[in-house]
Every structure is written in structure tokens, then in C-alpha cells.
């Protein structure tokens, strides 16, 4: 199989076309923004490890006007603190069924599902992934999630996957240069 053959180029163009229309990116937390490990201390407190580059990618994407939301099945104070530090307003935790939350959010933001990207890693993410314009599986996602995704990140959950998502969307929307040039003194 030719790595950059016509079929692969057409598939990548389809992904970029989908990403060009995105106005909201929704991330799962465990397995996407973290490596999926759940660290529980002896006192019952939960700790999560987030990737700083993922966070910076999310801030850059927000600077371009794309909104970010979190929909997670678990509840964690660490998530609230991290999302507040990133300026993310739309944080939904304890969502055993994520699809109704998704439907309410896009109605609230007056968005069409095709204007939404969703990044997930496990089968609980599939109901939303099947509805959005750009369904994304992290590199180490469950095989069914990969099978139903439009695109797969090159990095695993908690190890740069969110940054991959943000940069793909900025690339497709022509905003990545402006975001990166800020650090080269060209803004």
C-alpha cells in the first residue's frame, strides 16, 4: 500500500474538509485528555495527569474562535480545576449517557452536528461519534472506536492526542500559522 497514494490523499482531504467547518470540539476526559489511568489516593481523593501541550493546543484553538467542551462519565474535581485554568466553560461530568448532553449542548449553542468534532477512546463515546461531523479516535482507542472514527490521532490519550486534534482543526481552518507565529515574534 502506498502511504501517500491517491486514496490516502482523498481520505485526508475529506478529513480536512470536515475539520474546516468545526465550531465546537468535545473531548472525553479519561483516555483522551488523560492516559485513562485513575489514580486514587488512600484518602479516596482522585488525581489525574493532564498533558501541558494538550492544554496549550486547546487554548490556541479557543483563540481562533472554536469552542471546547468536555463530556465525561466520571466526576472529578481535578477536571473542574484543569478546565477552569484553560477557560473552558462547557464542562459536563457524571454523564452515564453522553448523547442527551451532546444534543442539549448543540441546541444551546445553535450548532448543527456537522459543525462539531468529538474525540473519544472507548465504546461509550460511539453514540456521539456517530452523530458529529468529525469523529476522532485517539491513537490507543478501542478498536470499535477506531473503526467508527473519521480520523485517528498520532498520539495516545493524555500524551498529545488533544494537541493533534487542535492542530488538525487549525490547519484545516487556516489559523495554525497565526497561532504559531505568535511565538516567533511574527504576530
Secondary structure, 3 states (H helix, E strand, C coil): CCCCCHHHHHHHHHHHHHHHCCCEEEECCCCCCCCCCCEECCCCCEECCCCHHHHHHHHHHHHCCCEEEEECCCCCHHHHHHHHHCCCCEEECCCCCHHHHHHHHHHHCCCCHHHEEEEECCHHHHHHHCCCCEEEECCCCCHHHHHHCCEECCCCCCCCHHHHHHHHHHHHHCCHHHHHHHHHCCC
